[in-house]
Amino acid sequence: MNSISPNLNIMIKASEKASKVLIRDFGELEKLQVSSKGPSDFVTNSDKKVEKIIIEELTKTRKNFSIIGEEIGELKNSDKENYWIIDPIDGTTNFLHGIPHFAISIALRNNQEIVSGLIFDPIKNEMFFAEKNNGAFFNNQRIRVSNKKKIEECLFATGGKKEINSTLNNRRSGSAALDMAYVGAGRYDGYFQKALNIWDIAAGIIIVKEAGGKINDINCSAIKDHQVFAASNAVYEKMLENLNNF
């Protein structure tokens, strides 16, 4: 693989440090299921703790970058061209129920464009990352989107509560970040979802693009209400045709 940038290196270190807390808290959850306080307060606390560690690590060497985080919202610093975009636990409902399918997501936005992104699943120890013009990787191996051509052989991911009127073979895994990472790695052939926040998808955008996939135009300076369509070039248009009422 090509050498990674100092910024991506910081992102990797931050996610690895934060993941230790996440793995420990996930283990604690099983004991908490019976407590009177209930696990949801505990998960909110985990979210905040993990975000705090990530921000501390990122700002050690990049003190002036601005930040958008799921828990803290937007923090404008002196450098407003560079923004860290952080989702400490993407897939909190899974986390809450003891389902080992969630991820830390960190992206860097430079002048309204996502230039690097990382999605780390600590339980499976799977790390997906990409940088602009440098390819997409899974645990240091280069990844590409799927090359299937027949839509009936494809598997798509989606999310949200609404029923979809579609013949597409699809799954709802509960983590937008991992859904997009899996499209980049060719596990899923495509992904579509509405009403997403920028921290859910920022890292996934560049991973899909750098893995050779196609994604709709997303305004990365807007925080809420994003709609995402991502797939390989081979099935992107076919996927949209099958989502006429989406």
CORWOUR-V876126 format. One record per backbone hydrogen bond with DSSP energy under -0.5 kcal/mol. NH is the residue of the N-H (numbers start at 0). CO is the residue of the C=O. E is the energy in kcal/mol with one decimal. If there is no record, write none. Layout:
nh = {NH	NH}
co = {CO	CO}
e = {E	E}
This chain:
nh = {8	9	10	11	12	13	14	15	16	17	18	19	19	20	20	21	22	23	24	25	26	27	28	29	29	30	31	32	33	34	41	42	43	44	45	46	47	48	49	50	51	52	53	54	55	56	57	58	59	59	60	61	64	65	65	66	67	68	69	72	74	75	76	78	79	82	82	83	84	85	85	86	89	90	91	94	95	96	97	98	99	100	102	103	104	105	106	107	108	108	109	109	110	110	112	114	114	115	116	117	118	119	120	120	121	124	125	126	127	128	129	130	131	133	135	136	137	138	140	142	144	150	152	153	155	156	157	158	165	169	170	172	172	178	179	180	181	182	183	184	185	186	187	188	189	190	191	192	195	197	199	200	200	201	204	205	206	207	208	209	210	211	212	213	215	219	219	221	225	227	229	230	231	232	234	235	236	238	239	240	241	242	243	245}
co = {4	5	6	7	8	9	10	11	12	13	14	15	16	16	17	17	18	19	20	21	22	23	24	25	26	27	27	28	30	31	37	38	39	40	41	42	43	44	45	46	47	48	49	50	51	52	53	54	55	56	56	57	61	78	81	74	83	72	85	68	66	73	74	63	77	80	108	65	106	67	83	104	102	88	88	90	91	92	94	93	97	98	89	119	86	117	84	115	82	106	107	112	80	108	109	107	112	107	129	105	127	103	118	125	119	120	120	124	118	136	116	134	114	130	209	128	140	126	137	135	210	148	149	150	168	189	170	191	163	167	155	157	170	174	175	176	177	178	179	180	182	181	181	154	154	229	156	227	225	222	196	196	197	197	200	201	202	203	204	205	206	208	207	230	228	111	217	218	195	192	190	213	188	211	231	231	232	234	235	236	237	239	240	242}
e = {-2.3	-2.0	-1.9	-2.6	-2.2	-2.5	-2.3	-2.3	-2.2	-2.4	-1.9	-0.8	-0.8	-0.7	-0.6	-1.7	-2.8	-1.8	-3.0	-2.4	-1.7	-1.7	-1.7	-0.6	-0.5	-1.1	-1.4	-1.3	-0.8	-2.0	-0.7	-2.3	-2.2	-2.2	-2.2	-2.9	-2.2	-2.5	-2.9	-2.4	-2.3	-2.1	-2.4	-2.8	-2.6	-2.4	-2.7	-2.5	-0.7	-0.6	-0.6	-1.2	-0.8	-1.1	-2.4	-2.6	-2.9	-2.7	-1.8	-2.1	-3.5	-0.5	-0.6	-2.2	-1.0	-0.5	-2.7	-2.7	-2.8	-3.0	-0.5	-2.9	-3.5	-0.8	-0.5	-2.3	-3.1	-1.6	-1.5	-3.0	-0.6	-2.5	-1.7	-2.7	-2.5	-2.5	-2.2	-2.8	-3.1	-0.5	-0.5	-3.3	-2.5	-0.5	-1.5	-2.8	-0.6	-1.2	-2.4	-2.7	-3.0	-2.8	-0.5	-3.1	-0.9	-0.9	-2.1	-0.5	-3.0	-2.3	-2.2	-1.3	-2.7	-2.3	-0.7	-3.1	-2.9	-3.0	-2.3	-2.5	-2.3	-0.6	-1.6	-1.2	-3.0	-2.3	-2.5	-0.5	-1.3	-0.7	-2.1	-0.5	-0.5	-2.3	-2.2	-2.3	-2.7	-1.5	-2.2	-1.8	-1.2	-2.2	-1.2	-3.2	-0.9	-3.1	-2.1	-2.0	-2.4	-2.8	-1.3	-0.8	-0.6	-2.3	-2.3	-1.0	-1.7	-2.7	-2.1	-2.8	-1.2	-1.7	-2.8	-3.8	-1.7	-0.5	-1.2	-1.6	-3.0	-3.1	-2.9	-2.3	-1.3	-0.5	-0.7	-1.5	-0.5	-2.7	-2.1	-2.3	-1.4	-1.6	-0.7	-2.1}
